[in-house]
């Protein structure tokens, strides 16, 4: 069957609108003409007849096999407009529109954090990412996504796989670049015993890992794996959330800072280890709230070790079960809110009642963002602007920051 691709879907598939309904064609771009076999709603055995002028040569030799990057075959401008359109479509679904600032895209080879999978084989180890929608593990020795420091750590990570996995099970290694070396957190490995602990400690020393954590237990700590947030330096607990790239974090922080403006008292909700709270405390009083007590402890320790910051308080609190109530929010000039993919439906409803003058919202899910944005707009807020930040280059993942201002403010 010959088809023409009309648009891109949310997961990067080309979509052709046929008489039978949408037909999904992985790897095709809008305007391309292709032949293929129809299996259900999928086009398979694809042969491109007329390529798009927006088609480019993938920069990575693993692009076709690896599931980490879906859009290396598309020009950057097309990817940017596609990701912005995903956000616009989510807003339209709620009857909303908004101005957009120019999208910020993280550079290639800038991902400072990644979760790699590994397992033993007959001849050694296999380590990399899974293929798209597959259990097949693809080695990625020429990955164009990861920071060079992560790529340089591959021999050490492969040694972890060899020591701590089996041929029948896979292990996951979350590797994070820090100021003092690689921070590695492993799950799914062999059960720890005395001998394995000693071997892992020696391995961490050999490959200069700052910290090696095994199923939440720290088995080696050569140096505190520190991260800088503004002037403060923080040692996050193992596995703590971090923005994927330094450039992406910088862009989100710039957007949040612009949104809160001259606010003197700010609440930072879902604060993590202080990505926004600590830099904002250089100019305003901040109350940081996060469910995970270890992250709050790390944030507070970093704050107390840094001179010249405004007053900062912390609170360990599950904002899904116990959101801040309107009477708790009334003393703040601005709120920063950065929830996980599920959004913050309950907390947003309280914000809508509290009428905080300015809200800086950060989101990694346009659908839940638009849902929560509708709640705020219905309560009298306007969306001043939206900043899309493409930290997960070449993927379908979309992050954004937005500024909400109370119309009567």
VOGU-3710 file (C-alpha; in Angstrom, 3 decimals, decimal comma):
1> xxxxxxxxxx> 0,000/0,000/0,000  1,235/3,498/-0,822  0,571/6,256/1,702  1,418/9,897/2,309  2,269/10,946/5,864  0,085/13,760/7,149  1,578/14,444/10,575  3,635/13,148/13,482  2,014/11,409/16,431  2,922/12,020/20,062
11> xxxxxxxxxx> 5,360/9,091/20,022  7,121/10,166/16,828  5,330/7,846/14,398  4,292/9,203/11,059  0,498/9,149/10,703  -1,396/8,774/7,439  -5,137/9,467/7,565  -6,681/6,728/5,437  -10,309/5,843/4,802  -9,991/3,105/7,424
21> xxxxxxxxxx> -8,601/5,553/10,009  -5,116/6,600/11,132  -2,255/4,414/9,926  0,941/4,573/11,982  4,323/4,384/10,265  7,410/4,395/12,522  10,291/6,487/11,253  8,376/8,451/8,617  7,985/12,233/8,476  5,169/14,541/7,327
31> xxxxxxxxxx> 4,954/14,805/3,538  6,804/11,561/2,862  5,353/9,013/0,454  6,036/5,396/1,262  5,038/1,862/0,337  4,474/-0,836/2,922  2,321/-3,619/4,256  -0,664/-2,840/6,469  -0,922/-4,904/9,652  -3,790/-3,625/11,766
41> xxxxxxxxxx> -3,182/0,101/12,137  0,579/-0,206/11,451  2,544/0,183/8,221  5,361/-2,396/8,110  8,146/-3,278/5,660  8,343/0,417/4,876  10,009/1,640/1,683  10,284/5,412/1,270  9,324/6,589/-2,217  9,571/10,346/-1,675
51> xxxxxxxxxx> 11,641/11,483/1,324  10,957/14,680/3,222  13,273/17,655/2,853  13,334/17,568/6,679  14,886/14,093/6,721  18,525/14,077/7,856  21,185/11,433/8,367  21,043/10,237/12,001  24,202/11,359/13,821  24,348/8,129/15,840
61> xxxxxxxxxx> 25,294/4,741/14,390  22,841/3,073/16,809  19,812/5,144/15,747  17,923/2,377/13,936  18,292/-0,256/16,635  18,361/1,653/19,920  15,111/2,725/21,528  16,651/5,703/23,304  16,279/8,158/20,398  13,257/8,191/18,109
71> xxxxxxxxxx> 13,798/11,325/16,051  17,412/11,452/14,877  16,169/11,206/11,288  14,352/14,558/11,568  15,788/18,077/11,288  15,989/20,020/14,553  13,450/22,593/13,378  10,875/19,909/12,650  11,412/18,297/16,051  11,040/21,670/17,777
81> xxxxxxxxxx> 7,766/22,494/16,041  6,473/18,948/16,693  7,201/19,167/20,416  5,622/22,607/20,694  2,592/21,298/18,807  2,266/18,486/21,370  1,917/21,130/24,075  -0,444/23,236/21,955  -2,572/20,167/21,289  -2,771/19,334/24,994
91> xxxxxxxxxx> -3,838/22,917/25,741  -6,395/22,881/22,921  -7,909/19,760/24,440  -8,727/21,906/27,484  -9,850/24,894/25,393  -6,675/26,855/26,169  -4,077/28,791/24,192  -0,871/30,530/25,250  2,107/32,459/23,863  5,282/30,402/23,466
101> xxxxxxxxxx> 8,864/31,481/24,062  11,495/30,015/21,678  12,218/26,392/22,563  15,521/25,534/24,244  17,148/22,266/23,128  19,957/20,546/24,999  23,047/19,857/22,931  24,095/16,423/21,767  26,357/14,529/24,188  25,005/16,485/27,150
111> xxxxxxxxxx> 22,896/13,930/29,069  24,467/13,788/32,522  22,236/11,039/33,870  21,131/7,781/32,286  19,865/4,349/33,292  21,716/1,599/31,454  20,809/-2,075/31,473  23,316/-4,917/31,536  23,598/-8,683/31,803  26,231/-11,345/31,496
121> xxxxxxxxxx> 26,726/-13,295/28,269  28,750/-16,376/27,373  31,645/-14,236/26,225  31,439/-11,271/28,579  28,754/-8,654/29,186  26,097/-6,828/27,211  25,236/-3,276/28,252  23,161/-0,512/26,708  19,537/0,433/26,060  16,590/-1,675/24,960
131> xxxxxxxxxx> 15,348/-1,429/21,409  12,092/0,406/20,862  9,215/-1,682/22,229  11,584/-4,622/22,599  13,377/-6,702/25,208  16,450/-6,776/22,972  19,423/-5,082/24,613  21,399/-2,850/22,244  25,030/-1,910/23,030  25,671/1,817/22,461
141> xxxxxxxxxx> 29,454/2,390/22,386  29,036/5,390/20,044  26,028/6,989/21,777  25,599/10,642/20,755  23,251/11,424/23,630  25,333/10,789/26,756  27,910/13,186/28,178  31,522/12,153/27,429  32,092/11,541/31,144  29,334/8,910/31,122
151> xxxxxxxxxx> 30,753/7,331/27,980  34,203/7,217/29,577  32,676/5,326/32,505  31,444/2,419/30,343  34,368/0,104/31,252  33,593/0,567/34,956  29,878/0,006/34,428  30,595/-3,112/32,383  32,723/-4,338/35,276  29,726/-3,817/37,570
161> xxxxxxxxxx> 27,589/-5,896/35,214  30,179/-8,683/35,117  30,500/-8,744/38,893  26,899/-8,251/39,941  24,606/-9,790/37,319  23,832/-13,226/35,904  23,076/-14,507/32,420  19,414/-14,966/33,306  18,716/-11,545/34,813  19,376/-7,933/33,890
171> xxxxxxxxxx> 20,544/-5,171/36,172  19,828/-1,468/35,871  22,490/1,118/36,595  21,560/4,757/37,018  24,751/6,692/36,408  24,873/10,396/37,254  27,694/12,833/36,582  28,597/14,814/39,697  31,206/17,388/40,687  33,280/14,661/42,318
181> xxxxxxxxxx> 32,859/11,738/39,942  30,264/9,236/38,845  27,365/8,387/41,157  26,108/4,860/40,368  22,919/3,309/41,771  22,257/-0,347/40,899  19,031/-2,333/41,092  18,272/-5,926/40,165  21,731/-7,287/40,906  22,877/-10,243/42,960
191> xxxxxxxxxx> 22,064/-10,313/46,638  24,761/-8,581/48,643  27,040/-10,630/50,858  30,357/-9,846/52,470  32,458/-10,971/49,523  30,413/-9,017/46,962  30,573/-5,884/49,104  34,355/-6,039/49,187  34,611/-6,689/45,451  32,283/-3,795/44,648
201> xxxxxxxxxx> 34,224/-1,463/46,945  37,455/-2,371/45,150  35,755/-1,856/41,790  34,558/1,619/42,823  38,118/2,498/43,817  39,580/1,142/40,586  37,197/3,136/38,387  37,034/6,217/40,642  33,282/6,136/41,255  32,285/8,784/43,767
211> xxxxxxxxxx> 29,562/6,539/45,160  28,244/3,069/44,407  24,822/2,098/45,737  23,452/-1,445/45,534  19,689/-1,875/46,010  19,576/1,311/48,137  22,614/0,321/50,232  25,759/2,388/49,776  28,622/-0,067/49,348  31,314/2,470/48,427
221> xxxxxxxxxx> 31,720/6,198/49,061  35,003/7,630/47,813  33,691/11,194/47,685  30,336/12,878/48,162  28,698/13,067/44,696  27,913/16,757/44,848  25,649/18,854/42,629  25,635/22,643/42,422  22,337/24,526/42,661  23,124/28,223/42,412
231> xxxxxxxxxx> 25,817/28,972/44,990  24,912/25,952/47,114  26,460/22,488/46,824  24,266/19,496/47,649  24,892/15,757/47,972  21,631/14,136/46,760  20,616/10,784/48,230  21,080/7,757/45,935  18,629/7,782/43,033  17,305/11,269/43,765
241> xxxxxxxxxx> 15,645/13,105/40,882  17,785/15,472/38,818  17,227/17,322/35,584  18,690/15,329/32,705  21,091/17,972/31,380  22,838/20,986/32,837  21,585/23,167/29,958  18,019/21,969/30,490  18,212/22,743/34,195  19,624/26,192/33,417
251> xxxxxxxxxx> 16,783/26,918/30,976  14,092/25,800/33,438  15,680/27,814/36,250  15,822/30,890/34,017  12,133/30,477/33,167  11,135/29,962/36,816  13,177/32,982/37,923  11,570/35,113/35,221  8,107/33,925/36,235  8,394/34,660/39,966
261> xxxxxxxxxx> 9,958/38,055/39,257  10,502/40,228/42,343  8,552/37,978/44,717  9,955/38,161/48,244  8,450/34,962/49,660  8,212/31,838/47,528  6,905/28,304/48,097  8,705/25,623/46,090  6,459/22,552/45,869  7,885/19,158/44,859
271> xxxxxxxxxx> 11,235/20,796/45,533  13,483/17,745/45,188  17,023/18,498/46,350  16,771/22,231/45,647  17,038/22,718/41,891  14,933/25,895/42,164  14,704/26,521/45,910  18,416/27,085/46,499  19,086/29,506/43,599  15,862/31,390/44,427
281> xxxxxxxxxx> 16,963/31,716/48,068  19,765/33,990/46,884  17,121/36,705/46,436  13,958/35,644/48,278  12,749/33,700/51,295  11,808/30,160/50,242  9,762/27,372/51,799  10,656/24,050/50,115  8,248/21,102/50,296  9,008/17,551/49,163
291> xxxxxxxxxx> 7,704/14,119/50,166  11,109/12,444/50,344  12,758/13,283/53,666  16,304/12,361/52,495  16,056/14,922/49,702  14,852/17,573/52,132  17,743/16,743/54,439  20,226/17,081/51,577  18,706/20,410/50,541  18,798/21,779/54,081
301> xxxxxxxxxx> 22,400/20,674/54,612  23,463/22,382/51,388  21,624/25,529/52,426  23,222/25,671/55,867  26,687/25,269/54,369  26,209/28,249/52,030  26,670/31,823/53,182  24,630/34,783/52,013  21,306/33,070/51,307  17,918/34,350/52,428
311> xxxxxxxxxx> 15,862/32,379/54,924  14,951/28,904/53,645  12,739/26,392/55,430  12,003/22,790/54,475  9,047/20,491/55,010  8,735/16,769/54,265  5,158/16,327/53,084  3,276/14,193/50,571  1,578/16,835/48,444  -0,651/14,266/46,756
321> xxxxxxxxxx> -2,223/13,153/50,024  -1,753/16,370/51,971  -1,469/19,395/49,666  -0,756/22,801/51,133  -4,081/24,399/52,024  -5,164/27,912/51,020  -4,519/29,323/54,500  -0,949/27,954/54,326  -0,411/29,487/50,897  -1,783/32,955/51,543
331> xxxxxxxxxx> 1,514/34,377/52,830  3,453/33,627/49,621  3,994/36,081/46,753  4,722/33,263/44,309  4,672/29,475/44,071  6,934/27,192/42,078  5,433/23,770/41,384  7,288/20,921/39,634  5,278/17,706/40,051  6,003/14,287/38,513
341> xxxxxxxxxx> 4,215/13,064/35,384  0,913/12,605/37,208  0,693/16,365/37,654  -0,622/18,002/40,805  -4,402/17,980/40,565  -5,141/18,217/44,295  -2,483/20,856/44,968  -3,531/22,910/41,945  -7,105/23,071/43,229  -5,805/24,563/46,489
351> xxxxxxxxxx> -3,655/27,037/44,592  -6,709/28,102/42,595  -8,556/28,866/45,836  -5,572/30,552/47,508  -5,143/33,070/44,680  -1,353/33,266/44,956  -0,412/36,170/42,634  2,116/34,252/40,498  2,660/30,554/39,804  5,696/29,160/38,003
361> xxxxxxxxxx> 4,705/25,692/36,806  7,224/23,129/35,556  5,990/19,942/33,922  7,231/16,817/32,157  3,755/15,845/30,895  1,806/18,232/28,633  -1,467/16,357/29,235  -1,501/16,702/33,029  -0,057/20,200/32,721  -2,984/21,258/30,521
371> xxxxxxxxxx> -5,462/19,688/32,939  -3,994/21,623/35,859  -3,670/24,784/33,762  -7,416/24,621/33,048  -8,092/24,635/36,803  -5,992/27,770/37,247  -7,406/29,594/34,230  -10,963/28,863/35,372  -10,016/30,368/38,749  -8,911/33,659/37,209
381> xxxxxxxxxx> -5,311/33,112/36,091  -3,904/33,811/32,645  -1,002/31,966/31,029  1,597/34,655/30,384  3,886/32,338/28,409  5,112/28,779/28,017  8,751/27,770/27,604  9,297/24,332/26,084  12,634/22,792/27,081  13,886/19,789/25,118
391> xxxxxxxxxx> 16,211/18,076/27,583  15,517/14,651/26,134  16,832/15,384/22,672  15,588/13,136/19,843  12,931/11,560/22,088  9,185/12,106/22,386  9,621/13,480/25,909  8,542/17,108/26,404  9,297/19,394/29,345  8,077/22,917/29,883
401> xxxxxxxxx> 7,842/25,835/32,249  4,925/28,267/32,343  4,053/31,529/34,044  0,545/31,977/35,480  -0,534/35,395/36,718  -3,736/36,149/38,606  -5,763/38,506/36,438  -6,704/40,760/39,337  -3,105/40,868/40,580
//
